[in-house]
């Protein structure tokens, strides 16, 4: 609905504009939203969401941008396939609260210690100068999955799922980039043999080719 769309815009703008702890009240104030604060909190905490519909709209929006850039790159490519890069990595989003779903203890490479937070496996799509946030998957620790009866997927499992779900745009050549942590035999088979993509990666010194 239009009111929900207005609240959604406030939420996104608040995340972008506000520097500090992202409390809902501060996000609401930072944007100067005229609607009542209680309706905003109900939208965030109680409003029903269709993850599938949201993903369809989001992917459609990203694809429209990608196709515009590709049209320009194809003219310069003169019949050759346009390179497209799918960057796989994980990132830690620190959280102070401990009651949020799936908050766990994860090692932070930036802080050099274990911290509370959400760990996300993500994929960025790079086409020319365009960088798109293509996919995100929440990593859930095995012990938490066992306690709640939820299926466990490792970070490599989540990365492989993202690669399997990516549908290449016409006349493009896909390169999957990743750091050495993701360089495993099964994942490389998914990229190269199963999907027919190219893989660019680092290797640990103890790996055998």
Order of alpha helices (4+ residues) and beta strands (2+ residues): alpha-alpha-alpha-alpha-beta-beta-beta-beta-alpha-alpha-beta-alpha-beta
